[in-house]
Amino acid sequence: MSPGRSAARLALVVAALARSAPGAAEIGGAVQGAPALDESAALEVEADAEPARSREVEAGDTLWSIAASAMGDGTLWPALYRANRDRIKDPARIYPGQHLAVPEVDPESVASVRREGAALAAH
């Protein structure tokens, strides 16, 4: 997805969340410094975009088990870690209730992701 499409999609999600959030009516006005949202353009992009996948961590989950169930291959856990670096500081420590983005890994990158996992596991 291009950066422009990602930004438009994010704008749509933020707008939807703002409308549905408890107390949204009291917030009033736009976020200072944020550009005005053209929801019609964002809706058009949303229709073309692939749906984002996410997963909530449950007790006993590991990045390996999440990658195995959500991505079909536990050895792809480094891609899951990389996609959630802002939420995961240590790949051995994830916590119930965390929401993780599940990335798509293109077939050409699978071997590289597996090598990365082997290198991280060796440390």
Long-range contacts (C-beta under 8 A, 24 or more apart in sequence): 1-49, 1-50, 5-45, 5-48, 5-49, 8-41, 8-42, 8-45, 8-46, 9-42, 9-45, 9-46, 9-49, 11-37, 11-42, 12-37, 12-39, 12-42, 12-43, 12-45, 12-46, 15-39, 15-42, 50-104, 52-101, 53-101, 53-102, 54-99, 54-100, 54-101, 54-102, 55-99, 55-100, 55-102, 56-97, 56-98, 56-99, 56-100, 57-94, 57-95, 57-96, 57-97, 57-98, 57-99, 57-100, 58-96, 59-96, 61-94, 61-96, 62-94, 63-88, 63-91, 63-94, 66-94, 66-100, 66-102, 70-102, 71-102, 71-103, 71-105, 73-110, 75-113, 75-114, 75-117, 76-105, 76-110, 76-113, 76-114, 76-117, 77-117, 78-113, 78-114, 78-116, 78-117, 78-120, 79-103, 79-105, 79-109, 79-113, 81-120, 91-120
